[in-house]
């Protein structure tokens, strides 16, 4: 039996068990940096299948190693994230979250189960391969500074050092059974913005005796939109959004002393990213001071932009077509969302692709980060088989 047929056979064989793994992780979600039991459960699965591993990198991360023939010849990595979100699940399913206010609403249960399934397949066929496959189960993708950055600092990309890395993410707009790829620039950087505008409060009927931080904030918000529309390069996608405004002590007839603004800035170019930071700070502070107030402008630098290595991603798309058929592989547009997989893409050739999970006939249509997100579990058969196949092809026909 050729290796592709063997992978498909093993994917069918392990599919129901992977569904059970996904449901267990879904029922027991843990927030970023708190994935103690999730990491332990993953480690136990690897132990059951005889896959050597280390548990405790970045506290709750797990790293497994599948050593094939001549393991030192080449190493590639596969990555999944394991944390959940602070969302109360609304789905009424047998595997509904048992933890109030916590839910796998971004599909990390799917990612973890998929990598475990792929690991099982690769462990069964390792005598047909040469090299080493590093399995990275990463905590804290959803929260700065991101578990990827911590695992990298703790040496996850060393001893052995991978030549390339693959990661996948659920994609509700795409039907189960399909996958999508985008070579080159794919996802944006993401920075958090925290602004405190200070003035002098007082009676709303006597604004001339006050320094109105709400009015100052309005001017700042309007002016900052020029950073993208007037100062940015139209060829570089950028987004500046403020999602929260709150005042301390204001009322219909009370001008507060202080207003807080919270937002996000995202772009596809690292040089422009930090140039924009500087422009935003200077503009906001100048406006506040010009109107008699002051402004504290704090930017929490988040994940960098995610770049899919072009030769690797083009090859991965070709390999996916070989495995799934051309009608199951699509091209994707760039996204202004962010992912800490970007840290890996800054270190080595990387390919981050999308897994279709949608099934309209079953009513599975909700987007990620919603309280009704779910997947068509038929997608798990696609995910485990394809991830194992990509690993085999990158070991046998390396392009990165």
C-alpha positions, 0 to 999 in steps of 0.5 A: 500500500502506498503511503497516501493510501495508508494515511487515509486508512489510518485517518479513517481508523482513528477518526472516531477516537479523535472525535472523542479526544476533541469532545473531551478537550471541548468539555474541559476548556481552560483559559490562556496560561491555565491549561494545566489539565489540557496539557496533562491530557495531551501528554497522556495521549502521547504516552499511550501511543508511545511518543516521547514528549516533554510536558511543562514548556511555557508551563503547560505546553507539550512537545513530542518527538517522532523519530523516523529512520535517520532522525538527524537528517531533517526535522519539521514541526507541526503546531496546535494551540490548546487554550480556550476563551472566556465565553459562556457556551450556548450550544446544547450538545452532549460535549458542551463545556463543563466550565462556566464562562469558558469555551473552546470558541476558537477551535483550539480543541479541534487543533489539539485533537487534529495534531494528536490524530496526525501524531498517531498516524505518523507514529504508525508509518515512521518506518517509511520516513526519514527525519524527525517530526516535532509536535508542538502543543502550545498554550496561550495563543489568545493572550499577550504575550502569546504562548508561541513567543514564550515557547520559542524563548524556552527553546522549543525550536532547538534540539532538534531545530526544525527546518519548517513548521505547519499550523492549521486553524478552523475556518467556519466560512469553508465547508467541512472537507475543504482547506484553504491556503494563502502564500506570502503575507497572510495575517496582520500584526495586532497591537492593543491601544490604551489611552487615558485622556485627562481634563477637569470635571465639573457641571455640564451647564458650565463647560467654560469652567471645565476641561472636557475630556470627552470632547478631547477624546472625540477630537482624538478619535476623529484625528487618529483615523487620519493615521491610516487614511492620510499617512499610511501607504494605500498598498499596506492594509491597516486597521485602527479600531476603538472598541471601548470608551468609558468615563469616570464619574460622568453623567448627563449633567456632569463632565468627568475628569477622565476618559479611557479609550481602548482599541487595536491597530493592525497592519501588514508591514512591520516598519509602518507598524512602529512608525504609525505607533509614533504618529498616533502618540504624538497626535493624541498628546498634541490634541489633548495638550492643545485643548488644555488637557493631557493624554497617556497613550500606551501601546501594548505591542502584540503579535507580528504579522504572519508571513507564509513562506511562499515556496513552502505554501505553494508546495503545501497547496499542491500536496493538499490537492494530491491528497484531497482533490482540487475541488477541496482546496481553495485560495484564501485572501489576506486577513486582518485578524492575528495569530501568534503562529506569526512568531514561528513564521518570523523564525523559519519557513512556515505554512499556516492554512485553514480547515473548513468546518461548516455544514449548513445542513446541520446548522453548523454555521457560527463563526469563531469567538461566538457562543454557538461556534461548533464544527462538523466533526467530519472535518477531523478526518480531513485535518488529521490525514492532511497534516500527516500527509504534509509532514510526510511530503515535507520530509520526503520532498523538502522545499523550505 
